[in-house]
Structure formats: C-alpha cells, structure tokens
Amino acid sequence: MSFMTATPQPDDAATHLARLAAIESITALKHRYFRACDAKDPEGFRDCFVAVGSALDYGELGAMDADGMAAVFASIALQQVDGKHAILDMHHGVHPDITVRADGTASGRWTLRFRQVNLIERTETVATGEYADEYRLEDGRWKIATCTFHRLWAITRPLDDACRIAQ
C-alpha cells in the first residue's frame, strides 16, 4: 500500500503552519510552567495562566483559580529550613498531545514525571500523573485557562542519614 499526500494549497499550508506555530507556543508555555515550579517562582507560575477565569484542580492540593494555586505553591515551594529550601521538586512534562482549534482555543494532555525531596519529613517521592489543560489566546499569547492533574501513582520512601543533598 502506498501513502500519498496531497500537495497543500496556499491556504492549507498557511493554516497548517499557524497550527504548528500554536503547538510550539503552547509547548513552550507548558515548559515555562514546569520551570517555574522547579525554580520556586510563584510569579512565573501565575503568569502561565489567563488573567481571570482560570480553573485548576490539582487533586490533593485542591481546586481553585490560578491566584489561589499560586499562593498554595508559594507556601510549599518557598519553605526554608536553616536558610535552604525545604522542598526540592523536579517536574518533567512528556508526551504532549495538543489540539488547536480554529476559535483561538486549544487542549492538551501531558504526562508528568515528578520527583520531590522533602527535607522536613526526610522523604523522597517519585510519582507520575496526567495533566489535562485547556488553553486560549490572551493578548496574543497562549495561556492556560484550565488545568487538571490526576496522579496515577506515587512512591514515597525515607531518606536515611547517609543521604547527602546539595543545593
């Protein structure tokens, strides 16, 4: 069986390029989100979301708008013990599946690979889960309008006294 692709017409090519550009912008947005989480940057985190009308549901962390979640994020991420961060996170978003719609909205699914070191409880957690997002254009930039996270599984284990953590 041979696969043949029709030669795109100019309007089709322009639409296709615009869709690819939107996917690239949304991917960069989600990467900024993950980087803000790991960098302990509540302002950068908040900037990833629409100005008003967002809806976030992060399971155990709660369901609220982006301002409320940014406050929860800051209360966790900015904790310090002896002048050092107490919670160390690593977020890797993989397997993006992004659909761009003609009305200036899009949806996306991402798999999260997550690792956290909690120096207060002396634990390490490794987890994975799925994000389901809705995006929309706001002032010419893609932003997250809704974000739902569903954890699939997690392993939490104690850190023994031989464990060395540098930061």
Number of C-alpha atoms within 10 A of each C-alpha: 3 4 5 6 6 6 8 11 9 9 9 11 12 12 14 13 12 13 16 13 12 22 20 12 15 25 19 13 20 20 17 16 23 20 17 19 21 18 16 20 17 21 13 17 23 21 18 21 26 22 15 10 10 17 21 22 19 15 11 9 12 12 15 15 21 26 20 15 21 20 14 15 18 17 11 15 20 16 14 13 10 6 7 12 17 19 22 20 18 17 19 15 21 13 10 16 13 20 15 19 12 8 8 13 18 22 19 20 20 20 20 23 15 16 19 17 21 17 17 12 11 15 15 18 15 15 16 18 16 18 18 17 20 20 24 22 17 15 8 8 14 24 24 29 25 20 22 17 20 16 16 11 9 13 10 13 12 13 16 9 7 6 8 7 9 4 5
